[in-house]
Amino acid sequence: MLVIRRRAGESLFIGDGVEIRILDVGPSQVKLGIEAPKEVTVLRNEVRQTQQANLDAARQTSPESVKTLLKQLRQ
């Protein structure tokens, strides 16, 4: 892991297209501004973890259970 110290108003680059700016630094949080191309997905870690958990749950769902659920919803 690369550790870089930056102050508010400073920035760093990842590759050619992603810039991360330090907007504000408080006692318990840091506010970041991220400029990236549209094709680069930027997610908070908790959103990514939820997304992965949903994908894992969907993979474990059998076609039979989906058919049963649809049948129950139609009643």
N, CA, C, O and CB atoms as a CASP TS submission, in Angstrom:
PFRMAT TS
TARGET T0000
AUTHOR 0000-0000-0000
METHOD Language model
MODEL 1
PARENT N/A
ATOM      1  N   MET     1       0.850  -1.177   0.000  1.00  0.00           N
ATOM      2  CA  MET     1       0.000   0.000   0.000  1.00  0.00           C
ATOM      3  C   MET     1       0.891   1.233   0.000  1.00  0.00           C
ATOM      4  O   MET     1       1.831   1.347   0.786  1.00  0.00           O
ATOM      5  CB  MET     1      -0.964   0.002   1.222  1.00  0.00           C
ATOM      6  N   LEU     2       0.574   2.135  -0.887  1.00  0.00           N
ATOM      7  CA  LEU     2       1.274   3.410  -0.951  1.00  0.00           C
ATOM      8  C   LEU     2       0.567   4.398  -0.025  1.00  0.00           C
ATOM      9  O   LEU     2      -0.651   4.557  -0.100  1.00  0.00           O
ATOM     10  CB  LEU     2       1.328   3.951  -2.415  1.00  0.00           C
ATOM     11  N   VAL     3       1.313   5.050   0.833  1.00  0.00           N
ATOM     12  CA  VAL     3       0.750   6.049   1.749  1.00  0.00           C
ATOM     13  C   VAL     3       1.311   7.410   1.353  1.00  0.00           C
ATOM     14  O   VAL     3       2.526   7.595   1.291  1.00  0.00           O
ATOM     15  CB  VAL     3       1.084   5.710   3.256  1.00  0.00           C
ATOM     16  N   ILE     4       0.419   8.359   1.086  1.00  0.00           N
ATOM     17  CA  ILE     4       0.818   9.701   0.657  1.00  0.00           C
ATOM     18  C   ILE     4       0.150  10.714   1.576  1.00  0.00           C
ATOM     19  O   ILE     4      -1.049  10.627   1.838  1.00  0.00           O
ATOM     20  CB  ILE     4       0.433   9.962  -0.841  1.00  0.00           C
ATOM     21  N   ARG     5       0.911  11.654   2.054  1.00  0.00           N
ATOM     22  CA  ARG     5       0.333  12.731   2.871  1.00  0.00           C
ATOM     23  C   ARG     5       0.012  13.909   1.968  1.00  0.00           C
ATOM     24  O   ARG     5       0.845  14.345   1.174  1.00  0.00           O
ATOM     25  CB  ARG     5       1.305  13.164   4.018  1.00  0.00           C
ATOM     26  N   ARG     6      -1.191  14.413   2.097  1.00  0.00           N
ATOM     27  CA  ARG     6      -1.651  15.563   1.329  1.00  0.00           C
ATOM     28  C   ARG     6      -2.403  16.498   2.264  1.00  0.00           C
ATOM     29  O   ARG     6      -2.971  16.062   3.265  1.00  0.00           O
ATOM     30  CB  ARG     6      -2.551  15.124   0.134  1.00  0.00           C
ATOM     31  N   ARG     7      -2.405  17.761   1.939  1.00  0.00           N
ATOM     32  CA  ARG     7      -3.162  18.758   2.690  1.00  0.00           C
ATOM     33  C   ARG     7      -4.352  19.205   1.854  1.00  0.00           C
ATOM     34  O   ARG     7      -4.406  18.947   0.652  1.00  0.00           O
ATOM     35  CB  ARG     7      -2.268  19.971   3.074  1.00  0.00           C
ATOM     36  N   ALA     8      -5.303  19.873   2.492  1.00  0.00           N
ATOM     37  CA  ALA     8      -6.458  20.411   1.773  1.00  0.00           C
ATOM     38  C   ALA     8      -5.965  21.297   0.634  1.00  0.00           C
ATOM     39  O   ALA     8      -5.063  22.115   0.814  1.00  0.00           O
ATOM     40  CB  ALA     8      -7.394  21.211   2.731  1.00  0.00           C
ATOM     41  N   GLY     9      -6.565  21.126  -0.535  1.00  0.00           N
ATOM     42  CA  GLY     9      -6.171  21.901  -1.716  1.00  0.00           C
ATOM     43  C   GLY     9      -5.169  21.173  -2.598  1.00  0.00           C
ATOM     44  O   GLY     9      -4.957  21.573  -3.742  1.00  0.00           O
ATOM     45  N   GLU    10      -4.547  20.112  -2.090  1.00  0.00           N
ATOM     46  CA  GLU    10      -3.584  19.354  -2.877  1.00  0.00           C
ATOM     47  C   GLU    10      -4.289  18.177  -3.547  1.00  0.00           C
ATOM     48  O   GLU    10      -5.418  17.838  -3.193  1.00  0.00           O
ATOM     49  CB  GLU    10      -2.411  18.860  -1.991  1.00  0.00           C
ATOM     50  N   SER    11      -3.621  17.562  -4.510  1.00  0.00           N
ATOM     51  CA  SER    11      -4.236  16.446  -5.215  1.00  0.00           C
ATOM     52  C   SER    11      -3.188  15.405  -5.567  1.00  0.00           C
ATOM     53  O   SER    11      -1.989  15.608  -5.377  1.00  0.00           O
ATOM     54  CB  SER    11      -4.951  16.931  -6.479  1.00  0.00           C
ATOM     55  N   LEU    12      -3.670  14.292  -6.080  1.00  0.00           N
ATOM     56  CA  LEU    12      -2.797  13.241  -6.589  1.00  0.00           C
ATOM     57  C   LEU    12      -3.487  12.602  -7.783  1.00  0.00           C
ATOM     58  O   LEU    12      -4.707  12.690  -7.928  1.00  0.00           O
ATOM     59  CB  LEU    12      -2.470  12.178  -5.484  1.00  0.00           C
ATOM     60  N   PHE    13      -2.708  11.967  -8.626  1.00  0.00           N
ATOM     61  CA  PHE    13      -3.229  11.346  -9.838  1.00  0.00           C
ATOM     62  C   PHE    13      -3.028   9.841  -9.789  1.00  0.00           C
ATOM     63  O   PHE    13      -2.022   9.347  -9.279  1.00  0.00           O
ATOM     64  CB  PHE    13      -2.555  11.934 -11.083  1.00  0.00           C
ATOM     65  N   ILE    14      -4.006   9.126 -10.329  1.00  0.00           N
ATOM     66  CA  ILE    14      -3.905   7.688 -10.519  1.00  0.00           C
ATOM     67  C   ILE    14      -3.990   7.472 -12.023  1.00  0.00           C
ATOM     68  O   ILE    14      -5.030   7.721 -12.633  1.00  0.00           O
ATOM     69  CB  ILE    14      -5.038   6.889  -9.729  1.00  0.00           C
ATOM     70  N   GLY    15      -2.917   7.019 -12.609  1.00  0.00           N
ATOM     71  CA  GLY    15      -2.876   6.873 -14.061  1.00  0.00           C
ATOM     72  C   GLY    15      -2.974   8.243 -14.715  1.00  0.00           C
ATOM     73  O   GLY    15      -2.606   9.260 -14.127  1.00  0.00           O
ATOM     74  N   ASP    16      -3.483   8.246 -15.951  1.00  0.00           N
ATOM     75  CA  ASP    16      -3.598   9.498 -16.695  1.00  0.00           C
ATOM     76  C   ASP    16      -4.942  10.185 -16.512  1.00  0.00           C
ATOM     77  O   ASP    16      -5.066  11.380 -16.779  1.00  0.00           O
ATOM     78  CB  ASP    16      -3.368   9.243 -18.150  1.00  0.00           C
ATOM     79  N   GLY    17      -5.971   9.431 -16.052  1.00  0.00           N
ATOM     80  CA  GLY    17      -7.300  10.000 -16.091  1.00  0.00           C
ATOM     81  C   GLY    17      -8.002  10.224 -14.773  1.00  0.00           C
ATOM     82  O   GLY    17      -9.110  10.758 -14.768  1.00  0.00           O
ATOM     83  N   VAL    18      -7.410   9.840 -13.647  1.00  0.00           N
ATOM     84  CA  VAL    18      -8.101   9.967 -12.362  1.00  0.00           C
ATOM     85  C   VAL    18      -7.336  10.923 -11.458  1.00  0.00           C
ATOM     86  O   VAL    18      -6.165  10.705 -11.147  1.00  0.00           O
ATOM     87  CB  VAL    18      -8.258   8.584 -11.680  1.00  0.00           C
ATOM     88  N   GLU    19      -8.015  11.982 -11.043  1.00  0.00           N
ATOM     89  CA  GLU    19      -7.421  12.939 -10.108  1.00  0.00           C
ATOM     90  C   GLU    19      -8.226  12.912  -8.814  1.00  0.00           C
ATOM     91  O   GLU    19      -9.456  12.961  -8.836  1.00  0.00           O
ATOM     92  CB  GLU    19      -7.385  14.382 -10.716  1.00  0.00           C
ATOM     93  N   ILE    20      -7.532  12.835  -7.705  1.00  0.00           N
ATOM     94  CA  ILE    20      -8.160  12.879  -6.390  1.00  0.00           C
ATOM     95  C   ILE    20      -7.669  14.128  -5.682  1.00  0.00           C
ATOM     96  O   ILE    20      -6.473  14.305  -5.452  1.00  0.00           O
ATOM     97  CB  ILE    20      -7.843  11.595  -5.556  1.00  0.00           C
ATOM     98  N   ARG    21      -8.627  14.999  -5.338  1.00  0.00           N
ATOM     99  CA  ARG    21      -8.289  16.242  -4.649  1.00  0.00           C
ATOM    100  C   ARG    21      -8.732  16.163  -3.200  1.00  0.00           C
ATOM    101  O   ARG    21      -9.806  15.644  -2.898  1.00  0.00           O
ATOM    102  CB  ARG    21      -8.938  17.453  -5.346  1.00  0.00           C
ATOM    103  N   ILE    22      -7.906  16.676  -2.312  1.00  0.00           N
ATOM    104  CA  ILE    22      -8.263  16.786  -0.904  1.00  0.00           C
ATOM    105  C   ILE    22      -8.995  18.122  -0.753  1.00  0.00           C
ATOM    106  O   ILE    22      -8.394  19.189  -0.887  1.00  0.00           O
ATOM    107  CB  ILE    22      -6.983  16.695   0.045  1.00  0.00           C
ATOM    108  N   LEU    23     -10.290  18.050  -0.474  1.00  0.00           N
ATOM    109  CA  LEU    23     -11.092  19.266  -0.371  1.00  0.00           C
ATOM    110  C   LEU    23     -11.095  19.829   1.042  1.00  0.00           C
ATOM    111  O   LEU    23     -11.026  21.043   1.233  1.00  0.00           O
ATOM    112  CB  LEU    23     -12.513  18.993  -0.815  1.00  0.00           C
ATOM    113  N   ASP    24     -11.177  18.943   2.031  1.00  0.00           N
ATOM    114  CA  ASP    24     -11.257  19.401   3.417  1.00  0.00           C
ATOM    115  C   ASP    24     -10.765  18.292   4.329  1.00  0.00           C
ATOM    116  O   ASP    24     -10.982  17.112   4.056  1.00  0.00           O
ATOM    117  CB  ASP    24     -12.707  19.822   3.791  1.00  0.00           C
ATOM    118  N   VAL    25     -10.113  18.668   5.395  1.00  0.00           N
ATOM    119  CA  VAL    25      -9.638  17.705   6.387  1.00  0.00           C
ATOM    120  C   VAL    25     -10.170  18.131   7.743  1.00  0.00           C
ATOM    121  O   VAL    25      -9.933  19.253   8.192  1.00  0.00           O
ATOM    122  CB  VAL    25      -8.073  17.612   6.398  1.00  0.00           C
ATOM    123  N   GLY    26     -10.896  17.223   8.395  1.00  0.00           N
ATOM    124  CA  GLY    26     -11.434  17.492   9.719  1.00  0.00           C
ATOM    125  C   GLY    26     -10.827  16.539  10.721  1.00  0.00           C
ATOM    126  O   GLY    26      -9.985  15.715  10.364  1.00  0.00           O
ATOM    127  N   PRO    27     -11.241  16.640  11.970  1.00  0.00           N
ATOM    128  CA  PRO    27     -10.663  15.768  13.000  1.00  0.00           C
ATOM    129  C   PRO    27     -11.005  14.294  12.807  1.00  0.00           C
ATOM    130  O   PRO    27     -10.239  13.430  13.235  1.00  0.00           O
ATOM    131  CB  PRO    27     -11.134  16.211  14.359  1.00  0.00           C
ATOM    132  N   SER    28     -12.145  13.984  12.167  1.00  0.00           N
ATOM    133  CA  SER    28     -12.523  12.581  12.023  1.00  0.00           C
ATOM    134  C   SER    28     -12.874  12.182  10.594  1.00  0.00           C
ATOM    135  O   SER    28     -13.309  11.054  10.361  1.00  0.00           O
ATOM    136  CB  SER    28     -13.684  12.286  12.912  1.00  0.00           C
ATOM    137  N   GLN    29     -12.692  13.086   9.637  1.00  0.00           N
ATOM    138  CA  GLN    29     -13.013  12.734   8.258  1.00  0.00           C
ATOM    139  C   GLN    29     -12.213  13.566   7.274  1.00  0.00           C
ATOM    140  O   GLN    29     -11.670  14.619   7.609  1.00  0.00           O
ATOM    141  CB  GLN    29     -14.498  12.911   7.999  1.00  0.00           C
ATOM    142  N   VAL    30     -12.157  13.065   6.056  1.00  0.00           N
ATOM    143  CA  VAL    30     -11.491  13.760   4.958  1.00  0.00           C
ATOM    144  C   VAL    30     -12.495  13.846   3.815  1.00  0.00           C
ATOM    145  O   VAL    30     -13.138  12.849   3.486  1.00  0.00           O
ATOM    146  CB  VAL    30     -10.162  13.022   4.511  1.00  0.00           C
ATOM    147  N   LYS    31     -12.640  15.013   3.208  1.00  0.00           N
ATOM    148  CA  LYS    31     -13.538  15.170   2.068  1.00  0.00           C
ATOM    149  C   LYS    31     -12.692  15.144   0.795  1.00  0.00           C
ATOM    150  O   LYS    31     -11.766  15.938   0.629  1.00  0.00           O
ATOM    151  CB  LYS    31     -14.371  16.501   2.173  1.00  0.00           C
ATOM    152  N   LEU    32     -13.036  14.203  -0.109  1.00  0.00           N
ATOM    153  CA  LEU    32     -12.293  14.025  -1.349  1.00  0.00           C
ATOM    154  C   LEU    32     -13.139  14.454  -2.535  1.00  0.00           C
ATOM    155  O   LEU    32     -14.361  14.308  -2.522  1.00  0.00           O
ATOM    156  CB  LEU    32     -11.846  12.569  -1.510  1.00  0.00           C
ATOM    157  N   GLY    33     -12.491  14.977  -3.550  1.00  0.00           N
ATOM    158  CA  GLY    33     -13.108  15.228  -4.846  1.00  0.00           C
ATOM    159  C   GLY    33     -12.421  14.324  -5.848  1.00  0.00           C
ATOM    160  O   GLY    33     -11.193  14.312  -5.932  1.00  0.00           O
ATOM    161  N   ILE    34     -13.194  13.567  -6.609  1.00  0.00           N
ATOM    162  CA  ILE    34     -12.622  12.609  -7.542  1.00  0.00           C
ATOM    163  C   ILE    34     -13.086  12.952  -8.949  1.00  0.00           C
ATOM    164  O   ILE    34     -14.285  13.004  -9.220  1.00  0.00           O
ATOM    165  CB  ILE    34     -13.018  11.158  -7.166  1.00  0.00           C
ATOM    166  N   GLU    35     -12.134  13.185  -9.840  1.00  0.00           N
ATOM    167  CA  GLU    35     -12.435  13.389 -11.248  1.00  0.00           C
ATOM    168  C   GLU    35     -11.914  12.179 -12.001  1.00  0.00           C
ATOM    169  O   GLU    35     -10.727  11.855 -11.947  1.00  0.00           O
ATOM    170  CB  GLU    35     -11.805  14.719 -11.792  1.00  0.00           C
ATOM    171  N   ALA    36     -12.830  11.512 -12.711  1.00  0.00           N
ATOM    172  CA  ALA    36     -12.466  10.311 -13.450  1.00  0.00           C
ATOM    173  C   ALA    36     -13.303  10.238 -14.713  1.00  0.00           C
ATOM    174  O   ALA    36     -14.395  10.805 -14.769  1.00  0.00           O
ATOM    175  CB  ALA    36     -12.659   9.041 -12.587  1.00  0.00           C
ATOM    176  N   PRO    37     -12.802   9.542 -15.733  1.00  0.00           N
ATOM    177  CA  PRO    37     -13.608   9.355 -16.942  1.00  0.00           C
ATOM    178  C   PRO    37     -14.896   8.593 -16.618  1.00  0.00           C
ATOM    179  O   PRO    37     -14.957   7.859 -15.631  1.00  0.00           O
ATOM    180  CB  PRO    37     -12.798   8.601 -18.021  1.00  0.00           C
ATOM    181  N   LYS    38     -15.915   8.768 -17.445  1.00  0.00           N
ATOM    182  CA  LYS    38     -17.206   8.121 -17.208  1.00  0.00           C
ATOM    183  C   LYS    38     -17.091   6.607 -17.150  1.00  0.00           C
ATOM    184  O   LYS    38     -17.859   5.962 -16.436  1.00  0.00           O
ATOM    185  CB  LYS    38     -18.188   8.513 -18.287  1.00  0.00           C
ATOM    186  N   GLU    39     -16.160   6.032 -17.879  1.00  0.00           N
ATOM    187  CA  GLU    39     -16.032   4.573 -17.902  1.00  0.00           C
ATOM    188  C   GLU    39     -15.343   4.001 -16.661  1.00  0.00           C
ATOM    189  O   GLU    39     -15.250   2.783 -16.514  1.00  0.00           O
ATOM    190  CB  GLU    39     -15.270   4.155 -19.129  1.00  0.00           C
ATOM    191  N   VAL    40     -14.863   4.864 -15.777  1.00  0.00           N
ATOM    192  CA  VAL    40     -14.243   4.416 -14.523  1.00  0.00           C
ATOM    193  C   VAL    40     -15.292   4.480 -13.413  1.00  0.00           C
ATOM    194  O   VAL    40     -15.841   5.543 -13.124  1.00  0.00           O
ATOM    195  CB  VAL    40     -12.988   5.294 -14.161  1.00  0.00           C
ATOM    196  N   THR    41     -15.559   3.334 -12.800  1.00  0.00           N
ATOM    197  CA  THR    41     -16.525   3.275 -11.713  1.00  0.00           C
ATOM    198  C   THR    41     -15.855   3.673 -10.402  1.00  0.00           C
ATOM    199  O   THR    41     -14.787   3.161 -10.065  1.00  0.00           O
ATOM    200  CB  THR    41     -17.139   1.865 -11.604  1.00  0.00           C
ATOM    201  N   VAL    42     -16.480   4.580  -9.669  1.00  0.00           N
ATOM    202  CA  VAL    42     -15.974   5.008  -8.365  1.00  0.00           C
ATOM    203  C   VAL    42     -17.049   4.681  -7.336  1.00  0.00           C
ATOM    204  O   VAL    42     -18.152   5.224  -7.391  1.00  0.00           O
ATOM    205  CB  VAL    42     -15.611   6.548  -8.353  1.00  0.00           C
ATOM    206  N   LEU    43     -16.729   3.792  -6.395  1.00  0.00           N
ATOM    207  CA  LEU    43     -17.680   3.373  -5.374  1.00  0.00           C
ATOM    208  C   LEU    43     -17.057   3.464  -3.989  1.00  0.00           C
ATOM    209  O   LEU    43     -15.863   3.220  -3.815  1.00  0.00           O
ATOM    210  CB  LEU    43     -18.166   1.947  -5.646  1.00  0.00           C
ATOM    211  N   ARG    44     -17.881   3.817  -3.002  1.00  0.00           N
ATOM    212  CA  ARG    44     -17.434   3.700  -1.614  1.00  0.00           C
ATOM    213  C   ARG    44     -17.341   2.217  -1.286  1.00  0.00           C
ATOM    214  O   ARG    44     -18.053   1.404  -1.877  1.00  0.00           O
ATOM    215  CB  ARG    44     -18.407   4.446  -0.623  1.00  0.00           C
ATOM    216  N   ASN    45     -16.478   1.862  -0.357  1.00  0.00           N
ATOM    217  CA  ASN    45     -16.262   0.463  -0.009  1.00  0.00           C
ATOM    218  C   ASN    45     -17.543  -0.219   0.458  1.00  0.00           C
ATOM    219  O   ASN    45     -17.803  -1.357   0.066  1.00  0.00           O
ATOM    220  CB  ASN    45     -15.203   0.355   1.065  1.00  0.00           C
ATOM    221  N   GLU    46     -18.353   0.446   1.290  1.00  0.00           N
ATOM    222  CA  GLU    46     -19.564  -0.188   1.793  1.00  0.00           C
ATOM    223  C   GLU    46     -20.573  -0.453   0.683  1.00  0.00           C
ATOM    224  O   GLU    46     -21.319  -1.429   0.754  1.00  0.00           O
ATOM    225  CB  GLU    46     -20.195   0.674   2.865  1.00  0.00           C
ATOM    226  N   VAL    47     -20.610   0.398  -0.343  1.00  0.00           N
ATOM    227  CA  VAL    47     -21.497   0.166  -1.484  1.00  0.00           C
ATOM    228  C   VAL    47     -21.007  -1.042  -2.280  1.00  0.00           C
ATOM    229  O   VAL    47     -21.803  -1.878  -2.708  1.00  0.00           O
ATOM    230  CB  VAL    47     -21.570   1.425  -2.392  1.00  0.00           C
ATOM    231  N   ARG    48     -19.713  -1.124  -2.471  1.00  0.00           N
ATOM    232  CA  ARG    48     -19.144  -2.269  -3.203  1.00  0.00           C
ATOM    233  C   ARG    48     -19.380  -3.581  -2.454  1.00  0.00           C
ATOM    234  O   ARG    48     -19.686  -4.601  -3.072  1.00  0.00           O
ATOM    235  CB  ARG    48     -17.634  -2.062  -3.432  1.00  0.00           C
ATOM    236  N   GLN    49     -19.241  -3.560  -1.135  1.00  0.00           N
ATOM    237  CA  GLN    49     -19.485  -4.772  -0.350  1.00  0.00           C
ATOM    238  C   GLN    49     -20.941  -5.213  -0.449  1.00  0.00           C
ATOM    239  O   GLN    49     -21.219  -6.407  -0.567  1.00  0.00           O
ATOM    240  CB  GLN    49     -19.107  -4.543   1.115  1.00  0.00           C
ATOM    241  N   THR    50     -21.876  -4.260  -0.401  1.00  0.00           N
ATOM    242  CA  THR    50     -23.292  -4.580  -0.541  1.00  0.00           C
ATOM    243  C   THR    50     -23.573  -5.136  -1.930  1.00  0.00           C
ATOM    244  O   THR    50     -24.314  -6.108  -2.079  1.00  0.00           O
ATOM    245  CB  THR    50     -24.158  -3.339  -0.275  1.00  0.00           C
ATOM    246  N   GLN    51     -22.990  -4.526  -2.927  1.00  0.00           N
ATOM    247  CA  GLN    51     -23.153  -4.994  -4.298  1.00  0.00           C
ATOM    248  C   GLN    51     -22.654  -6.435  -4.437  1.00  0.00           C
ATOM    249  O   GLN    51     -23.320  -7.267  -5.054  1.00  0.00           O
ATOM    250  CB  GLN    51     -22.402  -4.070  -5.274  1.00  0.00           C
ATOM    251  N   GLN    52     -21.494  -6.727  -3.870  1.00  0.00           N
ATOM    252  CA  GLN    52     -20.934  -8.070  -3.939  1.00  0.00           C
ATOM    253  C   GLN    52     -21.801  -9.076  -3.176  1.00  0.00           C
ATOM    254  O   GLN    52     -21.998 -10.198  -3.643  1.00  0.00           O
ATOM    255  CB  GLN    52     -19.510  -8.075  -3.384  1.00  0.00           C
ATOM    256  N   ALA    53     -22.314  -8.688  -2.019  1.00  0.00           N
ATOM    257  CA  ALA    53     -23.184  -9.578  -1.245  1.00  0.00           C
ATOM    258  C   ALA    53     -24.465  -9.888  -2.021  1.00  0.00           C
ATOM    259  O   ALA    53     -24.944 -11.022  -1.996  1.00  0.00           O
ATOM    260  CB  ALA    53     -23.528  -8.944   0.121  1.00  0.00           C
ATOM    261  N   ASN    54     -25.017  -8.891  -2.705  1.00  0.00           N
ATOM    262  CA  ASN    54     -26.216  -9.111  -3.515  1.00  0.00           C
ATOM    263  C   ASN    54     -25.937 -10.055  -4.677  1.00  0.00           C
ATOM    264  O   ASN    54     -26.753 -10.924  -4.985  1.00  0.00           O
ATOM    265  CB  ASN    54     -26.751  -7.781  -4.041  1.00  0.00           C
ATOM    266  N   LEU    55     -24.788  -9.888  -5.320  1.00  0.00           N
ATOM    267  CA  LEU    55     -24.419 -10.781  -6.416  1.00  0.00           C
ATOM    268  C   LEU    55     -24.228 -12.211  -5.918  1.00  0.00           C
ATOM    269  O   LEU    55     -24.664 -13.160  -6.569  1.00  0.00           O
ATOM    270  CB  LEU    55     -23.141 -10.287  -7.100  1.00  0.00           C
ATOM    271  N   ASP    56     -23.579 -12.364  -4.770  1.00  0.00           N
ATOM    272  CA  ASP    56     -23.366 -13.695  -4.196  1.00  0.00           C
ATOM    273  C   ASP    56     -24.703 -14.357  -3.856  1.00  0.00           C
ATOM    274  O   ASP    56     -24.889 -15.547  -4.113  1.00  0.00           O
ATOM    275  CB  ASP    56     -22.480 -13.604  -2.934  1.00  0.00           C
ATOM    276  N   ALA    57     -25.633 -13.591  -3.279  1.00  0.00           N
ATOM    277  CA  ALA    57     -26.949 -14.133  -2.935  1.00  0.00           C
ATOM    278  C   ALA    57     -27.711 -14.532  -4.196  1.00  0.00           C
ATOM    279  O   ALA    57     -28.395 -15.555  -4.211  1.00  0.00           O
ATOM    280  CB  ALA    57     -27.764 -13.106  -2.123  1.00  0.00           C
ATOM    281  N   ALA    58     -27.595 -13.733  -5.245  1.00  0.00           N
ATOM    282  CA  ALA    58     -28.290 -14.047  -6.495  1.00  0.00           C
ATOM    283  C   ALA    58     -27.743 -15.326  -7.121  1.00  0.00           C
ATOM    284  O   ALA    58     -28.499 -16.113  -7.691  1.00  0.00           O
ATOM    285  CB  ALA    58     -28.162 -12.882  -7.485  1.00  0.00           C
ATOM    286  N   ARG    59     -26.439 -15.534  -7.016  1.00  0.00           N
ATOM    287  CA  ARG    59     -25.831 -16.745  -7.575  1.00  0.00           C
ATOM    288  C   ARG    59     -26.297 -18.001  -6.834  1.00  0.00           C
ATOM    289  O   ARG    59     -26.328 -19.087  -7.413  1.00  0.00           O
ATOM    290  CB  ARG    59     -24.301 -16.642  -7.518  1.00  0.00           C
ATOM    291  N   GLN    60     -26.656 -17.859  -5.571  1.00  0.00           N
ATOM    292  CA  GLN    60     -27.066 -19.007  -4.771  1.00  0.00           C
ATOM    293  C   GLN    60     -28.556 -19.322  -4.927  1.00  0.00           C
ATOM    294  O   GLN    60     -29.037 -20.330  -4.410  1.00  0.00           O
ATOM    295  CB  GLN    60     -26.745 -18.757  -3.310  1.00  0.00           C
ATOM    296  N   THR    61     -29.279 -18.460  -5.637  1.00  0.00           N
ATOM    297  CA  THR    61     -30.712 -18.657  -5.818  1.00  0.00           C
ATOM    298  C   THR    61     -30.940 -19.617  -6.978  1.00  0.00           C
ATOM    299  O   THR    61     -30.426 -19.409  -8.077  1.00  0.00           O
ATOM    300  CB  THR    61     -31.435 -17.306  -6.068  1.00  0.00           C
ATOM    301  N   SER    62     -31.708 -20.660  -6.729  1.00  0.00           N
ATOM    302  CA  SER    62     -31.980 -21.652  -7.769  1.00  0.00           C
ATOM    303  C   SER    62     -33.133 -21.192  -8.650  1.00  0.00           C
ATOM    304  O   SER    62     -33.984 -20.423  -8.202  1.00  0.00           O
ATOM    305  CB  SER    62     -32.299 -23.024  -7.143  1.00  0.00           C
ATOM    306  N   PRO    63     -33.172 -21.646  -9.879  1.00  0.00           N
ATOM    307  CA  PRO    63     -34.299 -21.308 -10.761  1.00  0.00           C
ATOM    308  C   PRO    63     -35.638 -21.772 -10.188  1.00  0.00           C
ATOM    309  O   PRO    63     -36.664 -21.125 -10.399  1.00  0.00           O
ATOM    310  CB  PRO    63     -34.089 -21.929 -12.141  1.00  0.00           C
ATOM    311  N   GLU    64     -35.629 -22.893  -9.464  1.00  0.00           N
ATOM    312  CA  GLU    64     -36.862 -23.398  -8.871  1.00  0.00           C
ATOM    313  C   GLU    64     -37.403 -22.439  -7.817  1.00  0.00           C
ATOM    314  O   GLU    64     -38.611 -22.212  -7.747  1.00  0.00           O
ATOM    315  CB  GLU    64     -36.627 -24.773  -8.256  1.00  0.00           C
ATOM    316  N   SER    65     -36.520 -21.876  -7.000  1.00  0.00           N
ATOM    317  CA  SER    65     -36.987 -20.951  -5.962  1.00  0.00           C
ATOM    318  C   SER    65     -37.523 -19.659  -6.576  1.00  0.00           C
ATOM    319  O   SER    65     -38.444 -19.051  -6.030  1.00  0.00           O
ATOM    320  CB  SER    65     -35.849 -20.632  -4.979  1.00  0.00           C
ATOM    321  N   VAL    66     -36.956 -19.237  -7.703  1.00  0.00           N
ATOM    322  CA  VAL    66     -37.465 -18.048  -8.391  1.00  0.00           C
ATOM    323  C   VAL    66     -38.866 -18.330  -8.939  1.00  0.00           C
ATOM    324  O   VAL    66     -39.758 -17.489  -8.835  1.00  0.00           O
ATOM    325  CB  VAL    66     -36.505 -17.619  -9.539  1.00  0.00           C
ATOM    326  N   LYS    67     -39.053 -19.519  -9.523  1.00  0.00           N
ATOM    327  CA  LYS    67     -40.383 -19.892 -10.040  1.00  0.00           C
ATOM    328  C   LYS    67     -41.406 -19.946  -8.913  1.00  0.00           C
ATOM    329  O   LYS    67     -42.536 -19.488  -9.082  1.00  0.00           O
ATOM    330  CB  LYS    67     -40.325 -21.257 -10.762  1.00  0.00           C
ATOM    331  N   THR    68     -41.026 -20.496  -7.772  1.00  0.00           N
ATOM    332  CA  THR    68     -41.926 -20.568  -6.631  1.00  0.00           C
ATOM    333  C   THR    68     -42.295 -19.177  -6.134  1.00  0.00           C
ATOM    334  O   THR    68     -43.457 -18.915  -5.822  1.00  0.00           O
ATOM    335  CB  THR    68     -41.293 -21.376  -5.506  1.00  0.00           C
ATOM    336  N   LEU    69     -41.326 -18.298  -6.062  1.00  0.00           N
ATOM    337  CA  LEU    69     -41.574 -16.924  -5.618  1.00  0.00           C
ATOM    338  C   LEU    69     -42.509 -16.214  -6.584  1.00  0.00           C
ATOM    339  O   LEU    69     -43.447 -15.542  -6.155  1.00  0.00           O
ATOM    340  CB  LEU    69     -40.251 -16.147  -5.490  1.00  0.00           C
ATOM    341  N   LEU    70     -42.265 -16.354  -7.883  1.00  0.00           N
ATOM    342  CA  LEU    70     -43.142 -15.714  -8.874  1.00  0.00           C
ATOM    343  C   LEU    70     -44.573 -16.233  -8.754  1.00  0.00           C
ATOM    344  O   LEU    70     -45.529 -15.463  -8.857  1.00  0.00           O
ATOM    345  CB  LEU    70     -42.612 -15.959 -10.300  1.00  0.00           C
ATOM    346  N   LYS    71     -44.715 -17.524  -8.539  1.00  0.00           N
ATOM    347  CA  LYS    71     -46.044 -18.120  -8.388  1.00  0.00           C
ATOM    348  C   LYS    71     -46.763 -17.535  -7.177  1.00  0.00           C
ATOM    349  O   LYS    71     -47.957 -17.240  -7.240  1.00  0.00           O
ATOM    350  CB  LYS    71     -45.937 -19.649  -8.253  1.00  0.00           C
ATOM    351  N   GLN    72     -46.025 -17.367  -6.060  1.00  0.00           N
ATOM    352  CA  GLN    72     -46.613 -16.803  -4.848  1.00  0.00           C
ATOM    353  C   GLN    72     -46.997 -15.340  -5.042  1.00  0.00           C
ATOM    354  O   GLN    72     -48.021 -14.895  -4.524  1.00  0.00           O
ATOM    355  CB  GLN    72     -45.642 -16.937  -3.678  1.00  0.00           C
ATOM    356  N   LEU    73     -46.191 -14.598  -5.776  1.00  0.00           N
ATOM    357  CA  LEU    73     -46.473 -13.180  -6.009  1.00  0.00           C
ATOM    358  C   LEU    73     -47.706 -12.983  -6.899  1.00  0.00           C
ATOM    359  O   LEU    73     -48.427 -11.994  -6.765  1.00  0.00           O
ATOM    360  CB  LEU    73     -45.258 -12.501  -6.646  1.00  0.00           C
ATOM    361  N   ARG    74     -47.931 -13.910  -7.783  1.00  0.00           N
ATOM    362  CA  ARG    74     -49.061 -13.790  -8.704  1.00  0.00           C
ATOM    363  C   ARG    74     -50.385 -14.125  -8.032  1.00  0.00           C
ATOM    364  O   ARG    74     -51.443 -13.789  -8.565  1.00  0.00           O
ATOM    365  CB  ARG    74     -48.855 -14.695  -9.904  1.00  0.00           C
ATOM    366  N   GLN    75     -50.354 -14.767  -6.897  1.00  0.00           N
ATOM    367  CA  GLN    75     -51.589 -15.158  -6.198  1.00  0.00           C
ATOM    368  C   GLN    75     -52.217 -14.003  -5.473  1.00  0.00           C
ATOM    369  O   GLN    75     -53.259 -14.166  -4.838  1.00  0.00           O
ATOM    370  CB  GLN    75     -51.316 -16.270  -5.219  1.00  0.00           C
TER
END
